[in-house]
Amino acid sequence: MVKKGRKVNPSPHQIAFHARHAELGVRTFVLVLYVPPGKVASKEGKLLLYSGAQIFELVKSGVDTDPVASYHYGAVPWNMLMFTLAEA
């Protein structure tokens, strides 16, 4: 979850996990809840799906990094999300 601004702050362990798995060719994903400042999650929130291989760009650029997929928080099509994860 983005707590302030547009920055994503994964832990060092999460960064290492995604970087290592990307090196090995193993797919991982990062799901980020982004709610613009002053907005309500159910109305303006988005779930942003990133490839684990994007972890360094995600740390650097936050939610300005192009996601693999983006969903409105209040209406996530979970079956489409599962399909995206399986096909990515």
PyMOL Python script that loads the backbone (N, CA, C, O; Angstrom):
from pymol import cmd

cmd.read_pdbstr("""\
ATOM      1  N   MET A   1       0.843  -1.180   0.000  1.00  0.00           N
ATOM      2  CA  MET A   1       0.000   0.000   0.000  1.00  0.00           C
ATOM      3  C   MET A   1       0.888   1.242   0.000  1.00  0.00           C
ATOM      4  O   MET A   1       1.915   1.296   0.676  1.00  0.00           O
ATOM      5  N   VAL A   2       0.471   2.215  -0.760  1.00  0.00           N
ATOM      6  CA  VAL A   2       1.172   3.495  -0.781  1.00  0.00           C
ATOM      7  C   VAL A   2       0.638   4.299   0.399  1.00  0.00           C
ATOM      8  O   VAL A   2      -0.559   4.578   0.477  1.00  0.00           O
ATOM      9  N   LYS A   3       1.524   4.666   1.309  1.00  0.00           N
ATOM     10  CA  LYS A   3       1.091   5.381   2.505  1.00  0.00           C
ATOM     11  C   LYS A   3       1.174   6.891   2.342  1.00  0.00           C
ATOM     12  O   LYS A   3       0.429   7.628   2.988  1.00  0.00           O
ATOM     13  N   LYS A   4       2.073   7.354   1.484  1.00  0.00           N
ATOM     14  CA  LYS A   4       2.257   8.794   1.321  1.00  0.00           C
ATOM     15  C   LYS A   4       2.726   9.076  -0.106  1.00  0.00           C
ATOM     16  O   LYS A   4       3.656   8.443  -0.606  1.00  0.00           O
ATOM     17  N   GLY A   5       2.072  10.025  -0.740  1.00  0.00           N
ATOM     18  CA  GLY A   5       2.471  10.405  -2.093  1.00  0.00           C
ATOM     19  C   GLY A   5       2.267   9.291  -3.091  1.00  0.00           C
ATOM     20  O   GLY A   5       1.226   8.635  -3.096  1.00  0.00           O
ATOM     21  N   ARG A   6       3.263   9.074  -3.943  1.00  0.00           N
ATOM     22  CA  ARG A   6       3.183   8.064  -4.998  1.00  0.00           C
ATOM     23  C   ARG A   6       4.274   7.010  -4.853  1.00  0.00           C
ATOM     24  O   ARG A   6       4.485   6.200  -5.756  1.00  0.00           O
ATOM     25  N   LYS A   7       4.965   7.020  -3.720  1.00  0.00           N
ATOM     26  CA  LYS A   7       6.113   6.152  -3.492  1.00  0.00           C
ATOM     27  C   LYS A   7       5.698   4.797  -2.939  1.00  0.00           C
ATOM     28  O   LYS A   7       4.821   4.710  -2.078  1.00  0.00           O
ATOM     29  N   VAL A   8       6.327   3.751  -3.434  1.00  0.00           N
ATOM     30  CA  VAL A   8       6.115   2.392  -2.950  1.00  0.00           C
ATOM     31  C   VAL A   8       7.355   2.015  -2.152  1.00  0.00           C
ATOM     32  O   VAL A   8       8.475   2.188  -2.634  1.00  0.00           O
ATOM     33  N   ASN A   9       7.173   1.506  -0.945  1.00  0.00           N
ATOM     34  CA  ASN A   9       8.298   1.199  -0.062  1.00  0.00           C
ATOM     35  C   ASN A   9       8.336  -0.270   0.345  1.00  0.00           C
ATOM     36  O   ASN A   9       8.003  -0.596   1.485  1.00  0.00           O
ATOM     37  N   PRO A  10       8.729  -1.154  -0.549  1.00  0.00           N
ATOM     38  CA  PRO A  10       8.869  -2.550  -0.138  1.00  0.00           C
ATOM     39  C   PRO A  10      10.058  -2.685   0.814  1.00  0.00           C
ATOM     40  O   PRO A  10      10.983  -1.872   0.800  1.00  0.00           O
ATOM     41  N   SER A  11      10.009  -3.716   1.626  1.00  0.00           N
ATOM     42  CA  SER A  11      11.117  -3.958   2.555  1.00  0.00           C
ATOM     43  C   SER A  11      12.340  -4.451   1.778  1.00  0.00           C
ATOM     44  O   SER A  11      12.204  -4.904   0.641  1.00  0.00           O
ATOM     45  N   PRO A  12      13.526  -4.368   2.375  1.00  0.00           N
ATOM     46  CA  PRO A  12      14.719  -4.910   1.709  1.00  0.00           C
ATOM     47  C   PRO A  12      14.555  -6.397   1.373  1.00  0.00           C
ATOM     48  O   PRO A  12      15.037  -6.860   0.339  1.00  0.00           O
ATOM     49  N   HIS A  13      13.878  -7.137   2.245  1.00  0.00           N
ATOM     50  CA  HIS A  13      13.642  -8.558   1.985  1.00  0.00           C
ATOM     51  C   HIS A  13      12.771  -8.750   0.737  1.00  0.00           C
ATOM     52  O   HIS A  13      13.051  -9.618  -0.090  1.00  0.00           O
ATOM     53  N   GLN A  14      11.718  -7.941   0.604  1.00  0.00           N
ATOM     54  CA  GLN A  14      10.848  -8.046  -0.568  1.00  0.00           C
ATOM     55  C   GLN A  14      11.602  -7.702  -1.848  1.00  0.00           C
ATOM     56  O   GLN A  14      11.428  -8.358  -2.875  1.00  0.00           O
ATOM     57  N   ILE A  15      12.437  -6.674  -1.780  1.00  0.00           N
ATOM     58  CA  ILE A  15      13.236  -6.286  -2.951  1.00  0.00           C
ATOM     59  C   ILE A  15      14.164  -7.428  -3.348  1.00  0.00           C
ATOM     60  O   ILE A  15      14.243  -7.791  -4.522  1.00  0.00           O
ATOM     61  N   ALA A  16      14.861  -7.990  -2.377  1.00  0.00           N
ATOM     62  CA  ALA A  16      15.792  -9.090  -2.654  1.00  0.00           C
ATOM     63  C   ALA A  16      15.054 -10.306  -3.218  1.00  0.00           C
ATOM     64  O   ALA A  16      15.534 -10.951  -4.149  1.00  0.00           O
ATOM     65  N   PHE A  17      13.894 -10.614  -2.655  1.00  0.00           N
ATOM     66  CA  PHE A  17      13.094 -11.749  -3.111  1.00  0.00           C
ATOM     67  C   PHE A  17      12.739 -11.597  -4.592  1.00  0.00           C
ATOM     68  O   PHE A  17      12.962 -12.511  -5.386  1.00  0.00           O
ATOM     69  N   HIS A  18      12.188 -10.444  -4.955  1.00  0.00           N
ATOM     70  CA  HIS A  18      11.764 -10.246  -6.347  1.00  0.00           C
ATOM     71  C   HIS A  18      12.959 -10.170  -7.297  1.00  0.00           C
ATOM     72  O   HIS A  18      12.897 -10.698  -8.406  1.00  0.00           O
ATOM     73  N   ALA A  19      14.036  -9.524  -6.878  1.00  0.00           N
ATOM     74  CA  ALA A  19      15.233  -9.425  -7.721  1.00  0.00           C
ATOM     75  C   ALA A  19      15.838 -10.811  -7.958  1.00  0.00           C
ATOM     76  O   ALA A  19      16.210 -11.148  -9.082  1.00  0.00           O
ATOM     77  N   ARG A  20      15.930 -11.598  -6.911  1.00  0.00           N
ATOM     78  CA  ARG A  20      16.528 -12.938  -7.032  1.00  0.00           C
ATOM     79  C   ARG A  20      15.675 -13.837  -7.929  1.00  0.00           C
ATOM     80  O   ARG A  20      16.197 -14.550  -8.785  1.00  0.00           O
ATOM     81  N   HIS A  21      14.377 -13.794  -7.725  1.00  0.00           N
ATOM     82  CA  HIS A  21      13.511 -14.629  -8.544  1.00  0.00           C
ATOM     83  C   HIS A  21      13.513 -14.181 -10.005  1.00  0.00           C
ATOM     84  O   HIS A  21      13.416 -15.016 -10.904  1.00  0.00           O
ATOM     85  N   ALA A  22      13.623 -12.885 -10.251  1.00  0.00           N
ATOM     86  CA  ALA A  22      13.718 -12.386 -11.630  1.00  0.00           C
ATOM     87  C   ALA A  22      14.996 -12.908 -12.289  1.00  0.00           C
ATOM     88  O   ALA A  22      14.984 -13.294 -13.458  1.00  0.00           O
ATOM     89  N   GLU A  23      16.099 -12.917 -11.531  1.00  0.00           N
ATOM     90  CA  GLU A  23      17.366 -13.456 -12.058  1.00  0.00           C
ATOM     91  C   GLU A  23      17.223 -14.915 -12.457  1.00  0.00           C
ATOM     92  O   GLU A  23      17.819 -15.359 -13.438  1.00  0.00           O
ATOM     93  N   LEU A  24      16.431 -15.656 -11.696  1.00  0.00           N
ATOM     94  CA  LEU A  24      16.241 -17.085 -11.947  1.00  0.00           C
ATOM     95  C   LEU A  24      15.169 -17.363 -12.999  1.00  0.00           C
ATOM     96  O   LEU A  24      14.949 -18.511 -13.383  1.00  0.00           O
ATOM     97  N   GLY A  25      14.504 -16.301 -13.462  1.00  0.00           N
ATOM     98  CA  GLY A  25      13.452 -16.467 -14.455  1.00  0.00           C
ATOM     99  C   GLY A  25      12.115 -16.912 -13.868  1.00  0.00           C
ATOM    100  O   GLY A  25      11.242 -17.394 -14.591  1.00  0.00           O
ATOM    101  N   VAL A  26      11.961 -16.749 -12.561  1.00  0.00           N
ATOM    102  CA  VAL A  26      10.718 -17.125 -11.891  1.00  0.00           C
ATOM    103  C   VAL A  26       9.822 -15.888 -11.806  1.00  0.00           C
ATOM    104  O   VAL A  26      10.260 -14.829 -11.356  1.00  0.00           O
ATOM    105  N   ARG A  27       8.579 -16.024 -12.236  1.00  0.00           N
ATOM    106  CA  ARG A  27       7.651 -14.900 -12.211  1.00  0.00           C
ATOM    107  C   ARG A  27       7.143 -14.646 -10.792  1.00  0.00           C
ATOM    108  O   ARG A  27       6.727 -15.566 -10.088  1.00  0.00           O
ATOM    109  N   THR A  28       7.186 -13.400 -10.399  1.00  0.00           N
ATOM    110  CA  THR A  28       6.581 -12.959  -9.149  1.00  0.00           C
ATOM    111  C   THR A  28       5.811 -11.689  -9.463  1.00  0.00           C
ATOM    112  O   THR A  28       5.987 -11.085 -10.520  1.00  0.00           O
ATOM    113  N   PHE A  29       4.962 -11.298  -8.536  1.00  0.00           N
ATOM    114  CA  PHE A  29       4.140 -10.119  -8.758  1.00  0.00           C
ATOM    115  C   PHE A  29       4.074  -9.270  -7.505  1.00  0.00           C
ATOM    116  O   PHE A  29       4.219  -9.768  -6.389  1.00  0.00           O
ATOM    117  N   VAL A  30       3.853  -7.981  -7.706  1.00  0.00           N
ATOM    118  CA  VAL A  30       3.666  -7.025  -6.620  1.00  0.00           C
ATOM    119  C   VAL A  30       2.302  -6.369  -6.857  1.00  0.00           C
ATOM    120  O   VAL A  30       2.054  -5.792  -7.916  1.00  0.00           O
ATOM    121  N   LEU A  31       1.430  -6.465  -5.861  1.00  0.00           N
ATOM    122  CA  LEU A  31       0.111  -5.855  -5.951  1.00  0.00           C
ATOM    123  C   LEU A  31       0.092  -4.667  -5.003  1.00  0.00           C
ATOM    124  O   LEU A  31       0.302  -4.820  -3.800  1.00  0.00           O
ATOM    125  N   VAL A  32      -0.163  -3.481  -5.550  1.00  0.00           N
ATOM    126  CA  VAL A  32      -0.093  -2.238  -4.777  1.00  0.00           C
ATOM    127  C   VAL A  32      -1.471  -1.581  -4.739  1.00  0.00           C
ATOM    128  O   VAL A  32      -2.122  -1.416  -5.771  1.00  0.00           O
ATOM    129  N   LEU A  33      -1.899  -1.215  -3.546  1.00  0.00           N
ATOM    130  CA  LEU A  33      -3.109  -0.414  -3.409  1.00  0.00           C
ATOM    131  C   LEU A  33      -2.692   1.045  -3.402  1.00  0.00           C
ATOM    132  O   LEU A  33      -1.916   1.477  -2.550  1.00  0.00           O
ATOM    133  N   TYR A  34      -3.214   1.801  -4.361  1.00  0.00           N
ATOM    134  CA  TYR A  34      -2.905   3.227  -4.436  1.00  0.00           C
ATOM    135  C   TYR A  34      -4.196   4.031  -4.327  1.00  0.00           C
ATOM    136  O   TYR A  34      -5.125   3.852  -5.115  1.00  0.00           O
ATOM    137  N   VAL A  35      -4.237   4.908  -3.349  1.00  0.00           N
ATOM    138  CA  VAL A  35      -5.363   5.820  -3.176  1.00  0.00           C
ATOM    139  C   VAL A  35      -4.793   7.235  -3.235  1.00  0.00           C
ATOM    140  O   VAL A  35      -3.973   7.595  -2.391  1.00  0.00           O
ATOM    141  N   PRO A  36      -5.206   8.041  -4.206  1.00  0.00           N
ATOM    142  CA  PRO A  36      -4.697   9.410  -4.276  1.00  0.00           C
ATOM    143  C   PRO A  36      -4.975  10.162  -2.968  1.00  0.00           C
ATOM    144  O   PRO A  36      -6.012   9.949  -2.340  1.00  0.00           O
ATOM    145  N   PRO A  37      -4.058  11.035  -2.560  1.00  0.00           N
ATOM    146  CA  PRO A  37      -4.242  11.788  -1.314  1.00  0.00           C
ATOM    147  C   PRO A  37      -5.606  12.495  -1.276  1.00  0.00           C
ATOM    148  O   PRO A  37      -6.025  13.128  -2.245  1.00  0.00           O
ATOM    149  N   GLY A  38      -6.273  12.368  -0.141  1.00  0.00           N
ATOM    150  CA  GLY A  38      -7.556  13.028   0.042  1.00  0.00           C
ATOM    151  C   GLY A  38      -8.735  12.311  -0.591  1.00  0.00           C
ATOM    152  O   GLY A  38      -9.857  12.818  -0.559  1.00  0.00           O
ATOM    153  N   LYS A  39      -8.497  11.135  -1.167  1.00  0.00           N
ATOM    154  CA  LYS A  39      -9.562  10.386  -1.836  1.00  0.00           C
ATOM    155  C   LYS A  39      -9.961   9.177  -0.987  1.00  0.00           C
ATOM    156  O   LYS A  39      -9.256   8.810  -0.048  1.00  0.00           O
ATOM    157  N   VAL A  40     -11.083   8.571  -1.322  1.00  0.00           N
ATOM    158  CA  VAL A  40     -11.601   7.401  -0.624  1.00  0.00           C
ATOM    159  C   VAL A  40     -11.278   6.161  -1.452  1.00  0.00           C
ATOM    160  O   VAL A  40     -11.514   6.138  -2.660  1.00  0.00           O
ATOM    161  N   ALA A  41     -10.740   5.133  -0.802  1.00  0.00           N
ATOM    162  CA  ALA A  41     -10.310   3.930  -1.518  1.00  0.00           C
ATOM    163  C   ALA A  41     -11.418   3.323  -2.364  1.00  0.00           C
ATOM    164  O   ALA A  41     -11.179   2.950  -3.513  1.00  0.00           O
ATOM    165  N   SER A  42     -12.615   3.216  -1.824  1.00  0.00           N
ATOM    166  CA  SER A  42     -13.690   2.554  -2.561  1.00  0.00           C
ATOM    167  C   SER A  42     -14.121   3.333  -3.807  1.00  0.00           C
ATOM    168  O   SER A  42     -14.708   2.758  -4.724  1.00  0.00           O
ATOM    169  N   LYS A  43     -13.834   4.633  -3.844  1.00  0.00           N
ATOM    170  CA  LYS A  43     -14.234   5.444  -5.001  1.00  0.00           C
ATOM    171  C   LYS A  43     -13.076   5.735  -5.950  1.00  0.00           C
ATOM    172  O   LYS A  43     -13.254   5.694  -7.167  1.00  0.00           O
ATOM    173  N   GLU A  44     -11.907   6.026  -5.420  1.00  0.00           N
ATOM    174  CA  GLU A  44     -10.778   6.464  -6.247  1.00  0.00           C
ATOM    175  C   GLU A  44      -9.570   5.521  -6.199  1.00  0.00           C
ATOM    176  O   GLU A  44      -8.595   5.723  -6.923  1.00  0.00           O
ATOM    177  N   GLY A  45      -9.636   4.498  -5.352  1.00  0.00           N
ATOM    178  CA  GLY A  45      -8.496   3.602  -5.193  1.00  0.00           C
ATOM    179  C   GLY A  45      -8.279   2.700  -6.392  1.00  0.00           C
ATOM    180  O   GLY A  45      -9.212   2.370  -7.124  1.00  0.00           O
ATOM    181  N   LYS A  46      -7.028   2.310  -6.576  1.00  0.00           N
ATOM    182  CA  LYS A  46      -6.672   1.393  -7.649  1.00  0.00           C
ATOM    183  C   LYS A  46      -5.772   0.302  -7.095  1.00  0.00           C
ATOM    184  O   LYS A  46      -4.934   0.549  -6.228  1.00  0.00           O
ATOM    185  N   LEU A  47      -5.957  -0.902  -7.606  1.00  0.00           N
ATOM    186  CA  LEU A  47      -5.018  -1.982  -7.369  1.00  0.00           C
ATOM    187  C   LEU A  47      -4.142  -2.050  -8.603  1.00  0.00           C
ATOM    188  O   LEU A  47      -4.632  -2.253  -9.714  1.00  0.00           O
ATOM    189  N   LEU A  48      -2.859  -1.882  -8.407  1.00  0.00           N
ATOM    190  CA  LEU A  48      -1.895  -1.875  -9.506  1.00  0.00           C
ATOM    191  C   LEU A  48      -1.061  -3.137  -9.419  1.00  0.00           C
ATOM    192  O   LEU A  48      -0.473  -3.426  -8.376  1.00  0.00           O
ATOM    193  N   LEU A  49      -1.005  -3.878 -10.487  1.00  0.00           N
ATOM    194  CA  LEU A  49      -0.259  -5.128 -10.534  1.00  0.00           C
ATOM    195  C   LEU A  49       1.042  -4.909 -11.299  1.00  0.00           C
ATOM    196  O   LEU A  49       1.041  -4.435 -12.435  1.00  0.00           O
ATOM    197  N   TYR A  50       2.138  -5.260 -10.660  1.00  0.00           N
ATOM    198  CA  TYR A  50       3.466  -5.130 -11.272  1.00  0.00           C
ATOM    199  C   TYR A  50       4.146  -6.486 -11.316  1.00  0.00           C
ATOM    200  O   TYR A  50       3.887  -7.351 -10.480  1.00  0.00           O
ATOM    201  N   SER A  51       5.004  -6.661 -12.285  1.00  0.00           N
ATOM    202  CA  SER A  51       5.864  -7.839 -12.334  1.00  0.00           C
ATOM    203  C   SER A  51       6.958  -7.663 -11.286  1.00  0.00           C
ATOM    204  O   SER A  51       7.446  -6.553 -11.072  1.00  0.00           O
ATOM    205  N   GLY A  52       7.336  -8.745 -10.643  1.00  0.00           N
ATOM    206  CA  GLY A  52       8.427  -8.669  -9.680  1.00  0.00           C
ATOM    207  C   GLY A  52       9.721  -8.175 -10.317  1.00  0.00           C
ATOM    208  O   GLY A  52      10.570  -7.602  -9.635  1.00  0.00           O
ATOM    209  N   ALA A  53       9.875  -8.395 -11.629  1.00  0.00           N
ATOM    210  CA  ALA A  53      11.068  -7.927 -12.341  1.00  0.00           C
ATOM    211  C   ALA A  53      11.126  -6.402 -12.398  1.00  0.00           C
ATOM    212  O   ALA A  53      12.172  -5.838 -12.720  1.00  0.00           O
ATOM    213  N   GLN A  54      10.018  -5.728 -12.092  1.00  0.00           N
ATOM    214  CA  GLN A  54       9.966  -4.262 -12.092  1.00  0.00           C
ATOM    215  C   GLN A  54      10.315  -3.675 -10.727  1.00  0.00           C
ATOM    216  O   GLN A  54      10.165  -2.469 -10.531  1.00  0.00           O
ATOM    217  N   ILE A  55      10.770  -4.479  -9.790  1.00  0.00           N
ATOM    218  CA  ILE A  55      10.918  -4.028  -8.403  1.00  0.00           C
ATOM    219  C   ILE A  55      11.826  -2.801  -8.265  1.00  0.00           C
ATOM    220  O   ILE A  55      11.500  -1.894  -7.500  1.00  0.00           O
ATOM    221  N   PHE A  56      12.932  -2.747  -8.967  1.00  0.00           N
ATOM    222  CA  PHE A  56      13.832  -1.594  -8.819  1.00  0.00           C
ATOM    223  C   PHE A  56      13.216  -0.328  -9.414  1.00  0.00           C
ATOM    224  O   PHE A  56      13.361   0.758  -8.852  1.00  0.00           O
ATOM    225  N   GLU A  57      12.535  -0.465 -10.538  1.00  0.00           N
ATOM    226  CA  GLU A  57      11.840   0.679 -11.135  1.00  0.00           C
ATOM    227  C   GLU A  57      10.697   1.133 -10.224  1.00  0.00           C
ATOM    228  O   GLU A  57      10.434   2.328 -10.093  1.00  0.00           O
ATOM    229  N   LEU A  58      10.029   0.176  -9.604  1.00  0.00           N
ATOM    230  CA  LEU A  58       8.926   0.495  -8.696  1.00  0.00           C
ATOM    231  C   LEU A  58       9.419   1.268  -7.478  1.00  0.00           C
ATOM    232  O   LEU A  58       8.767   2.215  -7.038  1.00  0.00           O
ATOM    233  N   VAL A  59      10.556   0.872  -6.939  1.00  0.00           N
ATOM    234  CA  VAL A  59      11.147   1.604  -5.810  1.00  0.00           C
ATOM    235  C   VAL A  59      11.547   3.012  -6.246  1.00  0.00           C
ATOM    236  O   VAL A  59      11.344   3.974  -5.505  1.00  0.00           O
ATOM    237  N   LYS A  60      12.106   3.131  -7.429  1.00  0.00           N
ATOM    238  CA  LYS A  60      12.578   4.429  -7.917  1.00  0.00           C
ATOM    239  C   LYS A  60      11.429   5.362  -8.308  1.00  0.00           C
ATOM    240  O   LYS A  60      11.421   6.531  -7.922  1.00  0.00           O
ATOM    241  N   SER A  61      10.465   4.851  -9.067  1.00  0.00           N
ATOM    242  CA  SER A  61       9.426   5.706  -9.646  1.00  0.00           C
ATOM    243  C   SER A  61       8.053   5.568  -8.995  1.00  0.00           C
ATOM    244  O   SER A  61       7.129   6.303  -9.344  1.00  0.00           O
ATOM    245  N   GLY A  62       7.910   4.646  -8.065  1.00  0.00           N
ATOM    246  CA  GLY A  62       6.629   4.468  -7.393  1.00  0.00           C
ATOM    247  C   GLY A  62       5.526   4.089  -8.367  1.00  0.00           C
ATOM    248  O   GLY A  62       5.761   3.374  -9.340  1.00  0.00           O
ATOM    249  N   VAL A  63       4.315   4.579  -8.094  1.00  0.00           N
ATOM    250  CA  VAL A  63       3.165   4.199  -8.913  1.00  0.00           C
ATOM    251  C   VAL A  63       3.186   4.835 -10.306  1.00  0.00           C
ATOM    252  O   VAL A  63       2.277   4.599 -11.102  1.00  0.00           O
ATOM    253  N   ASP A  64       4.207   5.636 -10.609  1.00  0.00           N
ATOM    254  CA  ASP A  64       4.374   6.155 -11.965  1.00  0.00           C
ATOM    255  C   ASP A  64       4.954   5.083 -12.898  1.00  0.00           C
ATOM    256  O   ASP A  64       4.986   5.269 -14.115  1.00  0.00           O
ATOM    257  N   THR A  65       5.406   3.973 -12.330  1.00  0.00           N
ATOM    258  CA  THR A  65       5.858   2.829 -13.112  1.00  0.00           C
ATOM    259  C   THR A  65       4.635   2.232 -13.814  1.00  0.00           C
ATOM    260  O   THR A  65       3.570   2.102 -13.211  1.00  0.00           O
ATOM    261  N   ASP A  66       4.794   1.873 -15.077  1.00  0.00           N
ATOM    262  CA  ASP A  66       3.677   1.283 -15.819  1.00  0.00           C
ATOM    263  C   ASP A  66       3.339  -0.094 -15.256  1.00  0.00           C
ATOM    264  O   ASP A  66       4.189  -0.985 -15.260  1.00  0.00           O
ATOM    265  N   PRO A  67       2.108  -0.284 -14.772  1.00  0.00           N
ATOM    266  CA  PRO A  67       1.731  -1.590 -14.233  1.00  0.00           C
ATOM    267  C   PRO A  67       1.420  -2.592 -15.343  1.00  0.00           C
ATOM    268  O   PRO A  67       1.133  -2.215 -16.479  1.00  0.00           O
ATOM    269  N   VAL A  68       1.481  -3.857 -14.995  1.00  0.00           N
ATOM    270  CA  VAL A  68       1.062  -4.925 -15.898  1.00  0.00           C
ATOM    271  C   VAL A  68      -0.448  -4.829 -16.100  1.00  0.00           C
ATOM    272  O   VAL A  68      -0.960  -5.056 -17.195  1.00  0.00           O
ATOM    273  N   ALA A  69      -1.155  -4.483 -15.005  1.00  0.00           N
ATOM    274  CA  ALA A  69      -2.611  -4.316 -15.053  1.00  0.00           C
ATOM    275  C   ALA A  69      -3.023  -3.352 -13.952  1.00  0.00           C
ATOM    276  O   ALA A  69      -2.308  -3.170 -12.967  1.00  0.00           O
ATOM    277  N   SER A  70      -4.185  -2.740 -14.135  1.00  0.00           N
ATOM    278  CA  SER A  70      -4.713  -1.785 -13.168  1.00  0.00           C
ATOM    279  C   SER A  70      -6.207  -2.046 -13.010  1.00  0.00           C
ATOM    280  O   SER A  70      -6.925  -2.232 -13.993  1.00  0.00           O
ATOM    281  N   TYR A  71      -6.664  -2.055 -11.762  1.00  0.00           N
ATOM    282  CA  TYR A  71      -8.065  -2.333 -11.477  1.00  0.00           C
ATOM    283  C   TYR A  71      -8.613  -1.303 -10.507  1.00  0.00           C
ATOM    284  O   TYR A  71      -7.904  -0.852  -9.607  1.00  0.00           O
ATOM    285  N   HIS A  72      -9.880  -0.926 -10.686  1.00  0.00           N
ATOM    286  CA  HIS A  72     -10.546  -0.040  -9.735  1.00  0.00           C
ATOM    287  C   HIS A  72     -10.741  -0.832  -8.448  1.00  0.00           C
ATOM    288  O   HIS A  72     -11.234  -1.959  -8.478  1.00  0.00           O
ATOM    289  N   TYR A  73     -10.358  -0.247  -7.323  1.00  0.00           N
ATOM    290  CA  TYR A  73     -10.382  -0.950  -6.039  1.00  0.00           C
ATOM    291  C   TYR A  73     -11.769  -1.457  -5.663  1.00  0.00           C
ATOM    292  O   TYR A  73     -11.893  -2.552  -5.115  1.00  0.00           O
ATOM    293  N   GLY A  74     -12.802  -0.691  -5.944  1.00  0.00           N
ATOM    294  CA  GLY A  74     -14.149  -1.075  -5.554  1.00  0.00           C
ATOM    295  C   GLY A  74     -14.779  -2.135  -6.437  1.00  0.00           C
ATOM    296  O   GLY A  74     -15.848  -2.650  -6.109  1.00  0.00           O
ATOM    297  N   ALA A  75     -14.150  -2.468  -7.536  1.00  0.00           N
ATOM    298  CA  ALA A  75     -14.744  -3.426  -8.477  1.00  0.00           C
ATOM    299  C   ALA A  75     -13.659  -4.267  -9.148  1.00  0.00           C
ATOM    300  O   ALA A  75     -13.547  -4.279 -10.374  1.00  0.00           O
ATOM    301  N   VAL A  76     -12.877  -4.957  -8.356  1.00  0.00           N
ATOM    302  CA  VAL A  76     -11.809  -5.789  -8.915  1.00  0.00           C
ATOM    303  C   VAL A  76     -12.427  -7.041  -9.549  1.00  0.00           C
ATOM    304  O   VAL A  76     -13.123  -7.794  -8.867  1.00  0.00           O
ATOM    305  N   PRO A  77     -12.184  -7.269 -10.831  1.00  0.00           N
ATOM    306  CA  PRO A  77     -12.660  -8.505 -11.465  1.00  0.00           C
ATOM    307  C   PRO A  77     -11.659  -9.628 -11.137  1.00  0.00           C
ATOM    308  O   PRO A  77     -10.731  -9.888 -11.904  1.00  0.00           O
ATOM    309  N   TRP A  78     -11.863 -10.281  -9.998  1.00  0.00           N
ATOM    310  CA  TRP A  78     -10.879 -11.244  -9.498  1.00  0.00           C
ATOM    311  C   TRP A  78     -10.577 -12.347 -10.498  1.00  0.00           C
ATOM    312  O   TRP A  78      -9.440 -12.814 -10.568  1.00  0.00           O
ATOM    313  N   ASN A  79     -11.568 -12.775 -11.276  1.00  0.00           N
ATOM    314  CA  ASN A  79     -11.291 -13.809 -12.276  1.00  0.00           C
ATOM    315  C   ASN A  79     -10.349 -13.288 -13.358  1.00  0.00           C
ATOM    316  O   ASN A  79      -9.512 -14.041 -13.857  1.00  0.00           O
ATOM    317  N   MET A  80     -10.470 -12.005 -13.731  1.00  0.00           N
ATOM    318  CA  MET A  80      -9.555 -11.421 -14.718  1.00  0.00           C
ATOM    319  C   MET A  80      -8.154 -11.265 -14.121  1.00  0.00           C
ATOM    320  O   MET A  80      -7.158 -11.459 -14.817  1.00  0.00           O
ATOM    321  N   LEU A  81      -8.078 -10.916 -12.836  1.00  0.00           N
ATOM    322  CA  LEU A  81      -6.780 -10.800 -12.175  1.00  0.00           C
ATOM    323  C   LEU A  81      -6.089 -12.157 -12.174  1.00  0.00           C
ATOM    324  O   LEU A  81      -4.898 -12.237 -12.475  1.00  0.00           O
ATOM    325  N   MET A  82      -6.812 -13.225 -11.842  1.00  0.00           N
ATOM    326  CA  MET A  82      -6.215 -14.569 -11.853  1.00  0.00           C
ATOM    327  C   MET A  82      -5.737 -14.935 -13.257  1.00  0.00           C
ATOM    328  O   MET A  82      -4.680 -15.547 -13.417  1.00  0.00           O
ATOM    329  N   PHE A  83      -6.517 -14.559 -14.275  1.00  0.00           N
ATOM    330  CA  PHE A  83      -6.134 -14.843 -15.660  1.00  0.00           C
ATOM    331  C   PHE A  83      -4.852 -14.077 -16.012  1.00  0.00           C
ATOM    332  O   PHE A  83      -3.953 -14.624 -16.651  1.00  0.00           O
ATOM    333  N   THR A  84      -4.777 -12.823 -15.598  1.00  0.00           N
ATOM    334  CA  THR A  84      -3.583 -12.004 -15.859  1.00  0.00           C
ATOM    335  C   THR A  84      -2.359 -12.623 -15.208  1.00  0.00           C
ATOM    336  O   THR A  84      -1.294 -12.676 -15.824  1.00  0.00           O
ATOM    337  N   LEU A  85      -2.491 -13.096 -13.971  1.00  0.00           N
ATOM    338  CA  LEU A  85      -1.372 -13.722 -13.270  1.00  0.00           C
ATOM    339  C   LEU A  85      -0.937 -15.009 -13.974  1.00  0.00           C
ATOM    340  O   LEU A  85       0.257 -15.296 -14.066  1.00  0.00           O
ATOM    341  N   ALA A  86      -1.881 -15.764 -14.457  1.00  0.00           N
ATOM    342  CA  ALA A  86      -1.560 -17.031 -15.120  1.00  0.00           C
ATOM    343  C   ALA A  86      -0.904 -16.808 -16.479  1.00  0.00           C
ATOM    344  O   ALA A  86      -0.060 -17.602 -16.895  1.00  0.00           O
ATOM    345  N   GLU A  87      -1.278 -15.749 -17.166  1.00  0.00           N
ATOM    346  CA  GLU A  87      -0.791 -15.509 -18.519  1.00  0.00           C
ATOM    347  C   GLU A  87       0.441 -14.604 -18.569  1.00  0.00           C
ATOM    348  O   GLU A  87       1.127 -14.568 -19.591  1.00  0.00           O
ATOM    349  N   ALA A  88       0.733 -13.884 -17.508  1.00  0.00           N
ATOM    350  CA  ALA A  88       1.826 -12.901 -17.528  1.00  0.00           C
ATOM    351  C   ALA A  88       3.174 -13.556 -17.656  1.00  0.00           C
ATOM    352  O   ALA A  88       4.194 -12.868 -17.687  1.00  0.00           O
TER     353      ALA A  88
END
""", "prot")
cmd.dss("prot")
cmd.show_as("cartoon", "prot")
cmd.util.cbc("prot")
cmd.orient("prot")
